[in-house]
């Protein structure tokens, strides 16, 4: 990800361009310390309430949970159902990550076995 720079006056433009590279785009959307763990929890456990996610992702703060859920919602991976009680659920795009998580599981098991 690179910021646009206006070389004429040396000021950085407000717009940030995201590469057309699919891998870079995917890392931009799901990268970070917590997003994959939140997505894993939603894939394994289905729709969850905020407090359930707070408990299921060990070590995440309420502030980080809120920020990451907003970013995942903005990316179209999670829906926040505002009916009381509030539930978070994966979209079809979010559910499409299941094969990726299956591959990570297989690779992680091999990594653990290798010592």
Z-matrix of the N, CA and C atoms (Angstrom, degrees):
N
C 1 1.435
C 2 1.524 1 107.06
N 3 1.287 2 116.77 1 129.33
C 4 1.461 3 120.48 2 -177.69
C 5 1.515 4 109.82 3 -129.81
N 6 1.313 5 115.55 4 141.64
C 7 1.461 6 119.82 5 177.05
C 8 1.515 7 108.39 6 -84.13
N 9 1.315 8 115.59 7 144.25
C 10 1.458 9 120.68 8 174.36
C 11 1.512 10 108.58 9 -75.60
N 12 1.315 11 116.92 10 139.52
C 13 1.453 12 120.51 11 177.57
C 14 1.511 13 109.02 12 -123.84
N 15 1.304 14 116.18 13 133.58
C 16 1.451 15 121.71 14 175.70
C 17 1.520 16 106.16 15 -90.32
N 18 1.350 17 116.47 16 104.27
C 19 1.456 18 120.71 17 -174.87
C 20 1.520 19 112.74 18 -71.21
N 21 1.307 20 118.47 19 -20.92
C 22 1.466 21 120.90 20 -177.86
C 23 1.522 22 111.22 21 -65.04
N 24 1.335 23 116.62 22 -40.62
C 25 1.463 24 118.24 23 -178.80
C 26 1.530 25 112.73 24 -119.15
N 27 1.341 26 117.27 25 2.96
C 28 1.454 27 121.20 26 175.56
C 29 1.513 28 115.22 27 75.74
N 30 1.322 29 118.24 28 7.94
C 31 1.461 30 121.47 29 -178.76
C 32 1.526 31 110.15 30 -94.12
N 33 1.311 32 116.34 31 141.54
C 34 1.460 33 120.83 32 175.15
C 35 1.516 34 108.55 33 -77.31
N 36 1.309 35 116.39 34 136.89
C 37 1.465 36 120.82 35 178.15
C 38 1.525 37 109.21 36 -72.89
N 39 1.322 38 116.80 37 156.65
C 40 1.456 39 121.18 38 178.96
C 41 1.522 40 111.71 39 -68.11
N 42 1.313 41 117.42 40 -34.10
C 43 1.463 42 121.56 41 -176.24
C 44 1.523 43 110.47 42 -73.51
N 45 1.314 44 115.27 43 141.11
C 46 1.452 45 122.18 44 174.61
C 47 1.514 46 106.54 45 -115.83
N 48 1.318 47 115.95 46 128.62
C 49 1.444 48 119.32 47 -179.17
C 50 1.521 49 109.70 48 -93.22
N 51 1.304 50 114.88 49 139.66
C 52 1.452 51 122.09 50 176.19
C 53 1.519 52 106.75 51 -108.32
N 54 1.296 53 115.22 52 133.63
C 55 1.448 54 121.44 53 -177.55
C 56 1.528 55 111.28 54 -57.23
N 57 1.321 56 114.98 55 153.21
C 58 1.463 57 120.72 56 174.74
C 59 1.524 58 110.46 57 -81.35
N 60 1.321 59 117.98 58 -4.33
C 61 1.463 60 122.30 59 178.55
C 62 1.530 61 109.26 60 -66.14
N 63 1.330 62 117.91 61 122.98
C 64 1.470 63 120.21 62 -177.95
C 65 1.531 64 113.67 63 -60.56
N 66 1.325 65 117.69 64 -36.54
C 67 1.463 66 120.19 65 -179.66
C 68 1.529 67 110.11 66 -67.70
N 69 1.329 68 117.15 67 -44.07
C 70 1.461 69 120.38 68 178.58
C 71 1.526 70 110.87 69 -63.09
N 72 1.311 71 116.61 70 -40.81
C 73 1.467 72 120.45 71 178.48
C 74 1.526 73 110.72 72 -62.77
N 75 1.341 74 116.80 73 -44.50
C 76 1.466 75 120.60 74 -180.00
C 77 1.524 76 111.02 75 -63.15
N 78 1.328 77 117.64 76 -43.28
C 79 1.461 78 120.60 77 178.98
C 80 1.522 79 110.40 78 -63.78
N 81 1.308 80 116.69 79 -38.48
C 82 1.462 81 120.56 80 178.02
C 83 1.538 82 111.15 81 -60.73
N 84 1.322 83 117.02 82 -38.84
C 85 1.465 84 121.98 83 -175.83
C 86 1.529 85 112.47 84 -79.15
N 87 1.340 86 118.23 85 -43.02
C 88 1.470 87 119.89 86 -173.69
C 89 1.524 88 113.49 87 -110.27
N 90 1.336 89 117.49 88 1.98
C 91 1.455 90 120.53 89 -179.65
C 92 1.521 91 112.05 90 -72.84
N 93 1.296 92 114.78 91 167.34
C 94 1.451 93 120.70 92 179.94
C 95 1.516 94 110.49 93 114.50
N 96 1.290 95 114.99 94 171.27
C 97 1.459 96 121.05 95 -174.35
C 98 1.526 97 113.47 96 -70.13
N 99 1.325 98 118.62 97 -32.55
C 100 1.459 99 120.82 98 -168.71
C 101 1.520 100 116.33 99 -111.74
N 102 1.310 101 119.10 100 -23.89
C 103 1.468 102 120.52 101 -170.67
C 104 1.521 103 113.08 102 -60.65
N 105 1.328 104 117.55 103 -44.91
C 106 1.460 105 118.92 104 -179.69
C 107 1.530 106 111.56 105 -64.01
N 108 1.322 107 116.89 106 -35.91
C 109 1.462 108 119.57 107 178.51
C 110 1.525 109 111.45 108 -69.44
N 111 1.311 110 117.50 109 -37.50
C 112 1.465 111 120.54 110 175.36
C 113 1.528 112 111.10 111 -65.59
N 114 1.320 113 115.93 112 -44.33
C 115 1.461 114 119.82 113 178.56
C 116 1.521 115 110.94 114 -63.15
N 117 1.336 116 117.25 115 -40.83
C 118 1.467 117 121.22 116 177.19
C 119 1.520 118 110.28 117 -58.49
N 120 1.321 119 116.96 118 -45.88
C 121 1.455 120 120.77 119 -179.08
C 122 1.526 121 111.29 120 -61.38
N 123 1.323 122 116.63 121 -43.06
C 124 1.470 123 120.16 122 179.39
C 125 1.527 124 111.59 123 -69.50
N 126 1.325 125 117.72 124 -35.09
C 127 1.470 126 120.59 125 177.45
C 128 1.525 127 111.01 126 -67.41
N 129 1.327 128 116.82 127 -41.94
C 130 1.461 129 120.54 128 -176.56
C 131 1.526 130 113.45 129 -79.15
N 132 1.328 131 116.67 130 -35.71
C 133 1.465 132 120.52 131 -171.54
C 134 1.521 133 114.64 132 -109.70
N 135 1.318 134 117.15 133 -4.50
C 136 1.460 135 119.73 134 -178.42
C 137 1.523 136 111.09 135 75.64
N 138 1.335 137 117.06 136 -166.46
C 139 1.462 138 121.07 137 -178.33
C 140 1.528 139 111.43 138 -55.86
N 141 1.344 140 114.96 139 140.91
C 142 1.451 141 119.80 140 -177.01
C 143 1.525 142 110.74 141 -139.97
N 144 1.304 143 114.57 142 155.04
C 145 1.456 144 120.89 143 173.75
C 146 1.520 145 108.62 144 -83.06
N 147 1.316 146 116.16 145 162.36
C 148 1.460 147 122.78 146 -177.73
C 149 1.529 148 111.55 147 -52.60
N 150 1.328 149 117.07 148 -51.53
C 151 1.467 150 120.86 149 -177.56
C 152 1.518 151 112.49 150 -63.82
N 153 1.335 152 117.21 151 -32.80
C 154 1.467 153 120.38 152 176.14
C 155 1.525 154 110.20 153 -63.65
N 156 1.328 155 116.42 154 -42.02
C 157 1.461 156 120.18 155 177.95
C 158 1.524 157 110.94 156 -67.03
N 159 1.301 158 116.90 157 -38.27
C 160 1.463 159 121.56 158 178.99
C 161 1.530 160 110.53 159 -60.35
N 162 1.326 161 116.61 160 -37.96
C 163 1.465 162 121.48 161 179.31
C 164 1.534 163 110.95 162 -77.99
N 165 1.319 164 117.40 163 -39.06
C 166 1.472 165 120.33 164 -173.78
C 167 1.522 166 113.64 165 -73.06
N 168 1.316 167 118.04 166 -23.33
C 169 1.460 168 121.16 167 178.70
C 170 1.532 169 107.16 168 -106.72
N 171 1.312 170 115.09 169 93.14
C 172 1.454 171 122.37 170 -175.42
C 173 1.523 172 111.85 171 -59.54
N 174 1.331 173 115.04 172 127.83
C 175 1.456 174 121.01 173 174.53
C 176 1.516 175 116.02 174 94.99
N 177 1.322 176 118.45 175 -11.78
C 178 1.460 177 120.35 176 -179.35
C 179 1.531 178 109.46 177 -77.24
N 180 1.315 179 116.52 178 138.74
C 181 1.461 180 120.61 179 176.93
C 182 1.531 181 108.96 180 -86.79
N 183 1.306 182 116.16 181 162.27
C 184 1.462 183 120.76 182 178.47
C 185 1.526 184 110.80 183 -60.32
N 186 1.324 185 116.54 184 -39.56
C 187 1.466 186 121.01 185 179.39
C 188 1.532 187 111.05 186 -63.17
N 189 1.329 188 116.69 187 -45.20
C 190 1.466 189 120.59 188 179.24
C 191 1.522 190 111.40 189 -67.27
N 192 1.324 191 116.88 190 -38.25
C 193 1.457 192 120.36 191 177.94
C 194 1.523 193 110.21 192 -60.72
N 195 1.307 194 116.58 193 -47.80
C 196 1.461 195 121.03 194 179.63
C 197 1.525 196 110.96 195 -60.15
N 198 1.326 197 117.34 196 -47.28
C 199 1.464 198 121.51 197 -178.82
C 200 1.527 199 111.38 198 -61.71
N 201 1.327 200 116.90 199 -45.42
C 202 1.452 201 120.58 200 -178.21
C 203 1.524 202 112.58 201 -68.71
N 204 1.333 203 117.16 202 -38.34
C 205 1.468 204 119.54 203 177.06
C 206 1.526 205 110.73 204 -64.91
N 207 1.331 206 117.35 205 -38.91
C 208 1.467 207 120.15 206 177.21
C 209 1.531 208 110.81 207 -63.54
N 210 1.331 209 116.79 208 -42.14
C 211 1.460 210 120.16 209 179.72
C 212 1.523 211 111.36 210 -66.60
N 213 1.326 212 117.42 211 -39.98
C 214 1.465 213 120.23 212 177.98
C 215 1.528 214 110.81 213 -67.04
N 216 1.321 215 117.29 214 -36.58
C 217 1.466 216 121.19 215 176.41
C 218 1.524 217 110.37 216 -66.80
N 219 1.327 218 117.15 217 -43.02
C 220 1.468 219 120.91 218 179.11
C 221 1.523 220 111.55 219 -63.32
N 222 1.326 221 116.86 220 -30.19
C 223 1.461 222 121.59 221 179.15
C 224 1.529 223 112.23 222 -82.52
N 225 1.333 224 116.73 223 -6.06
C 226 1.459 225 120.71 224 178.06
C 227 1.512 226 114.62 225 84.25
N 228 1.336 227 117.91 226 19.03
C 229 1.461 228 121.16 227 -179.16
C 230 1.521 229 113.10 228 -97.79
N 231 1.332 230 116.35 229 -25.07
C 232 1.463 231 122.05 230 -176.26
C 233 1.524 232 108.74 231 -131.34
N 234 1.326 233 114.72 232 144.19
C 235 1.463 234 120.90 233 173.95
C 236 1.524 235 107.53 234 -113.92
N 237 1.317 236 115.36 235 135.11
C 238 1.469 237 121.73 236 173.88
C 239 1.512 238 107.12 237 -100.26
N 240 1.322 239 115.78 238 108.19
C 241 1.463 240 121.35 239 178.38
C 242 1.522 241 107.37 240 -81.74
N 243 1.319 242 116.37 241 114.29
C 244 1.462 243 121.01 242 -172.59
C 245 1.526 244 114.19 243 -83.89
N 246 1.314 245 117.44 244 -2.18
C 247 1.469 246 119.16 245 174.05
C 248 1.520 247 107.69 246 -64.81
N 249 1.327 248 117.00 247 143.83
C 250 1.466 249 120.27 248 178.27
C 251 1.519 250 109.24 249 -77.21
N 252 1.301 251 120.60 250 133.29
C 253 1.461 252 125.70 251 -8.81
C 254 1.530 253 110.50 252 -73.59
N 255 1.322 254 116.03 253 156.21
C 256 1.466 255 122.33 254 -179.21
C 257 1.526 256 109.16 255 -74.67
N 258 1.338 257 114.92 256 131.66
C 259 1.464 258 121.54 257 178.21
C 260 1.519 259 108.93 258 -122.55
N 261 1.323 260 115.24 259 149.34
C 262 1.465 261 122.04 260 172.97
C 263 1.510 262 107.29 261 -113.43
N 264 1.317 263 115.56 262 132.43
C 265 1.455 264 120.87 263 -178.87
C 266 1.522 265 109.51 264 -139.64
N 267 1.309 266 116.00 265 155.16
C 268 1.461 267 120.55 266 178.11
C 269 1.518 268 110.66 267 -78.13
N 270 1.309 269 115.59 268 145.98
C 271 1.460 270 121.01 269 171.04
C 272 1.527 271 107.79 270 -82.95
N 273 1.302 272 116.42 271 177.33
C 274 1.463 273 120.42 272 176.19
C 275 1.535 274 110.05 273 -60.12
N 276 1.340 275 116.12 274 -39.57
C 277 1.461 276 120.75 275 177.73
C 278 1.529 277 110.57 276 -62.68
N 279 1.320 278 117.03 277 -42.19
C 280 1.462 279 121.02 278 177.19
C 281 1.519 280 112.35 279 -64.43
N 282 1.329 281 116.23 280 -41.17
C 283 1.468 282 120.31 281 178.31
C 284 1.529 283 111.30 282 -64.30
N 285 1.324 284 116.28 283 -24.70
C 286 1.464 285 120.98 284 178.54
C 287 1.520 286 113.24 285 -66.02
N 288 1.322 287 117.52 286 -9.09
C 289 1.462 288 121.21 287 177.11
C 290 1.528 289 113.28 288 -80.17
N 291 1.328 290 118.51 289 -6.40
C 292 1.462 291 120.89 290 -177.58
C 293 1.533 292 112.88 291 -54.27
N 294 1.335 293 120.23 292 -46.82
C 295 1.471 294 118.71 293 178.13
C 296 1.535 295 112.53 294 -61.42
N 297 1.310 296 116.91 295 -33.37
C 298 1.462 297 120.81 296 177.60
C 299 1.520 298 110.18 297 -65.10
N 300 1.325 299 117.20 298 -43.37
C 301 1.461 300 120.74 299 178.88
C 302 1.527 301 111.31 300 -68.29
N 303 1.317 302 117.54 301 -35.13
C 304 1.459 303 120.74 302 176.01
C 305 1.527 304 109.94 303 -63.04
N 306 1.337 305 116.74 304 -42.91
C 307 1.462 306 120.68 305 177.49
C 308 1.532 307 110.94 306 -64.75
N 309 1.341 308 117.84 307 -40.74
C 310 1.465 309 120.90 308 177.23
C 311 1.527 310 111.35 309 -63.86
N 312 1.324 311 117.27 310 -37.99
C 313 1.457 312 121.44 311 177.39
C 314 1.528 313 110.28 312 -61.83
N 315 1.313 314 117.01 313 -48.45
C 316 1.463 315 121.63 314 -179.81
C 317 1.519 316 111.26 315 -60.85
N 318 1.328 317 115.76 316 -45.19
C 319 1.454 318 120.75 317 179.81
C 320 1.518 319 110.86 318 -66.74
N 321 1.336 320 117.52 319 -40.70
C 322 1.454 321 121.50 320 178.56
C 323 1.528 322 112.41 321 -63.46
N 324 1.324 323 116.78 322 -38.24
C 325 1.475 324 120.28 323 176.74
C 326 1.523 325 110.31 324 -64.05
N 327 1.330 326 117.25 325 -42.23
C 328 1.465 327 120.76 326 177.12
C 329 1.524 328 111.29 327 -63.79
N 330 1.319 329 116.23 328 -38.88
C 331 1.462 330 121.70 329 178.72
C 332 1.537 331 110.66 330 -63.62
N 333 1.322 332 115.75 331 -44.50
C 334 1.470 333 120.05 332 178.00
C 335 1.529 334 111.17 333 -63.86
N 336 1.328 335 117.05 334 -40.79
C 337 1.467 336 121.36 335 -179.64
C 338 1.524 337 111.83 336 -66.33
N 339 1.327 338 116.15 337 -30.86
C 340 1.465 339 120.77 338 -178.97
C 341 1.533 340 111.45 339 -73.71
N 342 1.314 341 115.96 340 -13.31
C 343 1.450 342 120.52 341 176.66
C 344 1.455 343 113.45 342 90.39
